[in-house]
Structure formats: structure tokens, C-alpha cells
Amino acid sequence: MGYDRYVAICNPLHYAIIMSKKVCAQLVAACCFSGFLVAQVVTTLVFRLPFRFPSKLNHFFCDISPVLKLAFTHMHLNDVIIFLLGIFALMLPLLLILVSYIYILIAILHIPSTTGRRKTFSTCAAHLTVVVVHYGCASFIYLRPKSSYSSDQDTLISVTYTILTPLLNPMIYSLRNKEVKMALKKAIGISIFPKKFTQ
């Protein structure tokens, strides 16, 4: 999404050529492959450790950190691998997104009209907000020192980046659409003032 916004704002006349179906397919394939790679490493880590049974996971989904806490043996290598995966899966994409937004900001500042600047910035503000919330919370979970680990705190924070972010995405992006705004205003108006709209 960050690259798409970068191309749309910094190279608008070449957008259709740069963001071809082939490039989009390659971007999706790269995301799927990196997700598969991370999942394979995490699965290998889990299946190499002995666990106590029955075990109760103090989390609302099967995340790697709480699962590793259930193991009989604690390997320092696992912590290092999880940290490196966090850098690969969190910091590298975040860095690429932020670099694209630096170029976008520079392009926005070169737009002569304030209306054009505001319109262009509003296009990117929603995505940037979601990125900051998602990557900020996920980085707090996976890239902090293990001495400050708190299962309850992690559970609460992981709700933000696994449930709230995907839940807010459609609302944030669709509320920029004029038709959706009008339909929402009409629906709210009907529910608040039903007699006025039925007459």
C-alpha cells in the first residue's frame, strides 16, 4: 500500500505502467513468501521443544512468545531467532513504508495549492495511521527485552494489532469515499430522526 501511494503521488502519469498486474502479482507473491518463511521458522522452533501437558495458554491466539513460555527448556537461541524475525517481519517493512512516505511528503510539499496538498495528504493519512498503530504495537510485543515480558499486557496489546487494525481498515479507507459518507449520514439520520425521513 505504501509503494502504491508512492507511485500514485510521486509518479502519477506512469502509475498504470509501474503498477502493472505483473508488479502487483510480484508484490503479493513476495508478501506471501515472506509470511510463509516466517511461519516455517516459528513452526520449527515450536516443534523442537518439549512441552508440559496439559498446558494452558494465557493468550487469545497461539502466538509464538506465550507458546515458548510453556516449554520445559528455555533456549536463548529461540529468543535471538524471534528477535531477528521481528526485525525481518516488522522493522524492514516499516522502514520501507517510512522511506516511501518521506518521498510522498517531499512530493506533497512541492504541490503549489493548499487544497491539492490537503487532498493528497488525506489520501495517505489513513494508511499511515493504520501502519503506525499496527507496527507500533507489534514492535512493542516482539522487539522489547524479555525481562519486561508481561503476558496480560501482551494479550491486551495484541488485540490492537490483530483485531482492531483489520477491523478499522475498511472503515478508515471507505469513510474517505463520498458515497459511503453520504450513506452513513443517511443511515444515522434515519435512525435518529425516523419520522422526518419516512415522510
Secondary structure, DSSP 4 states (H G I P E B T S, - for coil): -HHHHHHHHHSGGGHHHHT-HHHHHHHHHHHHHHHHHHHHHHHHHHHTS-B-SS---SSSS--HHHHHHTBSS--HHHHHHHHHHHIIIIIHHHHHHHHHHHHHHHHHHT-SSHHHHHHHHHHHHHHHHHHHHHHHHHHHHHSS-GGG--HHHHHHHHHIIIIIHHHHHHHHHHTTSHHHHHHHHHHHHHHHSHHHHH-
